[in-house]
Amino acid sequence: MQTFFNKAIQAVYIRIELQPAQEKVIGAGALAKILNALETSFVNLAEAEIQNRYSEQTSALKKETKLFLAATKLWMTDFDFARMTFALAPDLSPANYPFKTLTNFMALKEACFALFADTVFTDAFFSSDTVEKMAERYSAKQRINIFKPIYDELINQENFTVYFGDSPTSTSKKWLKTDDQELLTKLMLEAVKKAKEAIETYYQLVKTGEENDLFGKRSTYKKVLVTETARQDVYPYQVKKVKVDQKVVFLSRQLSAEVRVKDGFYQISLPELQISVTEKQRADAEKAFDTSLAQLINQYNKGNWNSSDQKSKTVLLKLKELLAEH
């Protein structure tokens, strides 16, 4: 079977540092667990994205989802045994099935990998801001499926530390561990074994105070029940082209705008271009975002740009970059 690896797609580079540092080899079983956890997390994220993007889960969509996930694999490239580094990239082999619902097969693969790289490979993994964003984007079950394999097999380990970056020579980032059980269980809630219900129920640990023991102060927690209803479609809004004055303008890179729901309204924002729109429906918010982006580009094309302040200068530079091939 022929496989396809596109060098234009940003790979994630990983370096494994063994503990103690003088160790030179890693067990085949340990390496297999690391690779399996990475692919499991990636496939589960892809499944979550499809579930969130298509609100009506028809039997045809479920069939296509299974076929899509079966074709959604990670490839390990550029392996350097001496430095214990390798790169992860998505398999971009063309579809061998006539997808009718998931018609954007290749674009969806690329988008899922870009989200996987941005969502999982961050040194702010356990920050309250990141956990809040993940709780907004994914359901409790989805978060468990995406993040628990990474936490169990890559982060919560004593025999090695995993570093990552965007090039073979730049793998200095790592997941900063936390002992904040409240934060951990908000990211990966503990499932409650109950009879089937319309609303999913989970445990979360909540900090109740501190206690002194022989080892000094430590936090105390209690379990509370958490219920989750259906998720809203808060996956990122991604833009590669926009219509400006009846002409389609292609951007030099894909934009990924954050989507939040607050007080029943959808907010789509892209701080790098200072765009933020709010509408009752997601579709209307997307249209408003496109309009705001088109207005910025139109203003730039006509040279009608006031770059007297630093923020305007920054936006102008970003527009120049986005329109470099225009």
QUIGI-V72408 format. One record per residue. N is the residue number from 0. RES is the residue in one small letter. SS is DSSP state (H for helix, E for strand, C for the rest). OMEGA is omega in radians with two decimals (999 if undefined). Layout:
n	res	ss	omega
N	RES	SS	OMEGA
N	RES	SS	OMEGA
This chain:
n	res	ss	omega
0	m	C	3.14
1	q	C	3.12
2	t	C	-3.05
3	f	C	3.08
4	f	C	-3.09
5	n	C	-3.12
6	k	C	-3.14
7	a	C	3.12
8	i	C	-3.10
9	q	C	3.10
10	a	C	3.02
11	v	E	-3.14
12	y	E	-3.05
13	i	E	3.07
14	r	E	3.13
15	i	E	3.11
16	e	E	-3.06
17	l	E	3.09
18	q	C	-0.01
19	p	C	-2.99
20	a	C	-3.09
21	q	C	3.08
22	e	C	-3.06
23	k	C	-3.07
24	v	C	3.07
25	i	C	-3.12
26	g	C	3.13
27	a	H	3.13
28	g	H	3.14
29	a	H	3.13
30	l	H	3.12
31	a	H	3.12
32	k	H	3.13
33	i	H	-3.11
34	l	H	3.14
35	n	H	3.12
36	a	H	3.13
37	l	H	-3.12
38	e	H	3.10
39	t	H	3.13
40	s	H	-3.12
41	f	H	-3.13
42	v	H	3.13
43	n	H	3.07
44	l	H	3.11
45	a	H	3.11
46	e	H	3.13
47	a	H	3.14
48	e	H	3.11
49	i	H	3.13
50	q	H	-3.09
51	n	H	-3.09
52	r	H	-3.14
53	y	C	-3.03
54	s	C	3.14
55	e	C	-3.09
56	q	C	3.14
57	t	C	3.12
58	s	H	3.12
59	a	H	3.12
60	l	H	3.13
61	k	H	3.11
62	k	H	-3.13
63	e	H	3.11
64	t	H	3.11
65	k	H	-3.14
66	l	H	3.12
67	f	H	-3.12
68	l	H	3.10
69	a	H	-3.14
70	a	C	-3.10
71	t	C	-3.08
72	k	C	3.01
73	l	E	3.06
74	w	E	3.08
75	m	E	-3.11
76	t	E	3.04
77	d	E	-3.11
78	f	E	3.11
79	d	E	-3.05
80	f	C	-3.10
81	a	C	-3.12
82	r	C	-3.10
83	m	C	3.11
84	t	E	3.03
85	f	E	3.14
86	a	E	3.04
87	l	E	3.10
88	a	E	-3.12
89	p	E	3.02
90	d	C	-3.10
91	l	C	3.05
92	s	C	-3.13
93	p	C	-3.11
94	a	C	3.07
95	n	C	3.12
96	y	C	-3.11
97	p	C	-3.13
98	f	C	3.14
99	k	C	3.09
100	t	C	3.10
101	l	C	-3.04
102	t	C	3.13
103	n	C	-3.01
104	f	H	-3.05
105	m	H	3.14
106	a	H	3.13
107	l	H	3.07
108	k	H	-3.11
109	e	H	-3.13
110	a	H	3.14
111	c	H	3.13
112	f	H	3.11
113	a	H	3.09
114	l	H	3.12
115	f	H	3.14
116	a	H	-3.09
117	d	H	-3.02
118	t	H	-3.04
119	v	H	-3.03
120	f	C	3.10
121	t	C	3.11
122	d	C	3.06
123	a	C	-3.06
124	f	C	-3.08
125	f	C	3.07
126	s	C	-3.12
127	s	H	-3.14
128	d	H	3.13
129	t	H	-3.14
130	v	H	3.10
131	e	H	3.14
132	k	H	3.14
133	m	H	3.12
134	a	H	3.09
135	e	H	-3.01
136	r	H	-3.02
137	y	C	3.08
138	s	C	-3.14
139	a	H	-3.13
140	k	H	3.12
141	q	H	-3.14
142	r	H	3.09
143	i	H	-3.10
144	n	H	-3.09
145	i	H	-2.92
146	f	H	-3.09
147	k	H	3.09
148	p	H	3.13
149	i	H	-3.11
150	y	H	-3.05
151	d	H	-2.97
152	e	H	-3.09
153	l	H	-3.04
154	i	H	-3.03
155	n	C	-3.09
156	q	C	3.14
157	e	C	-3.04
158	n	C	3.12
159	f	E	3.04
160	t	E	-3.13
161	v	E	3.06
162	y	E	-3.13
163	f	E	-3.13
164	g	E	-3.07
165	d	C	3.07
166	s	E	-3.12
167	p	C	-3.10
168	t	C	-3.13
169	s	E	3.13
170	t	C	-3.07
171	s	C	-3.14
172	k	E	3.06
173	k	E	3.08
174	w	C	3.12
175	l	C	-3.07
176	k	C	3.11
177	t	C	3.03
178	d	C	3.10
179	d	C	-3.07
180	q	H	3.11
181	e	H	3.12
182	l	H	-3.13
183	l	H	-3.08
184	t	H	3.00
185	k	H	3.10
186	l	H	-3.10
187	m	C	-3.11
188	l	C	3.12
189	e	E	-3.08
190	a	E	3.09
191	v	C	-3.13
192	k	C	3.13
193	k	C	3.04
194	a	C	-3.08
195	k	C	3.13
196	e	C	3.11
197	a	C	-3.13
198	i	C	3.13
199	e	E	-3.11
200	t	E	-3.08
201	y	E	2.97
202	y	E	2.95
203	q	E	3.07
204	l	E	3.14
205	v	E	-3.09
206	k	E	-3.13
207	t	E	-3.14
208	g	E	3.13
209	e	E	3.07
210	e	E	3.13
211	n	E	3.00
212	d	E	-3.09
213	l	C	-3.09
214	f	C	-3.14
215	g	E	-3.10
216	k	E	3.00
217	r	E	-3.08
218	s	E	3.04
219	t	E	-3.06
220	y	E	2.97
221	k	E	3.13
222	k	E	3.03
223	v	E	3.12
224	l	E	3.11
225	v	E	3.09
226	t	E	-3.11
227	e	E	3.05
228	t	C	-3.09
229	a	C	-3.12
230	r	C	3.01
231	q	C	-3.07
232	d	C	-3.08
233	v	C	3.03
234	y	C	-3.09
235	p	C	3.06
236	y	E	-3.04
237	q	E	-3.05
238	v	E	3.07
239	k	E	3.13
240	k	E	-3.11
241	v	E	3.14
242	k	E	3.13
243	v	E	-3.13
244	d	C	3.08
245	q	C	3.12
246	k	E	3.14
247	v	E	3.13
248	v	E	3.10
249	f	E	-3.13
250	l	E	-3.11
251	s	E	3.06
252	r	E	-3.13
253	q	E	3.06
254	l	E	3.10
255	s	E	-3.09
256	a	E	-3.12
257	e	E	3.12
258	v	E	3.08
259	r	E	3.03
260	v	E	-3.12
261	k	E	-3.14
262	d	C	3.08
263	g	C	-3.14
264	f	E	3.09
265	y	E	3.08
266	q	E	3.08
267	i	E	-3.06
268	s	E	3.07
269	l	E	-3.05
270	p	H	-3.07
271	e	H	3.07
272	l	H	3.12
273	q	C	3.08
274	i	E	3.07
275	s	E	-3.13
276	v	E	-3.13
277	t	E	3.11
278	e	E	-3.13
279	k	C	-3.13
280	q	C	3.14
281	r	H	-3.12
282	a	H	3.12
283	d	H	3.12
284	a	H	3.10
285	e	H	3.11
286	k	H	3.14
287	a	H	3.10
288	f	H	3.13
289	d	H	3.14
290	t	H	3.13
291	s	H	3.13
292	l	H	3.13
293	a	H	3.12
294	q	H	3.10
295	l	H	-3.12
296	i	H	3.12
297	n	H	3.11
298	q	H	3.12
299	y	H	-3.12
300	n	H	-3.11
301	k	C	3.14
302	g	C	-3.12
303	n	C	-3.01
304	w	C	3.10
305	n	C	-3.09
306	s	C	-3.10
307	s	C	-3.14
308	d	C	-3.04
309	q	H	-3.13
310	k	H	3.13
311	s	H	3.10
312	k	H	-3.14
313	t	H	3.11
314	v	H	3.13
315	l	H	3.12
316	l	H	3.12
317	k	H	3.12
318	l	H	3.10
319	k	H	3.14
320	e	H	-3.10
321	l	H	-3.09
322	l	C	-3.06
323	a	C	-3.11
324	e	C	-3.08
325	h	C	999
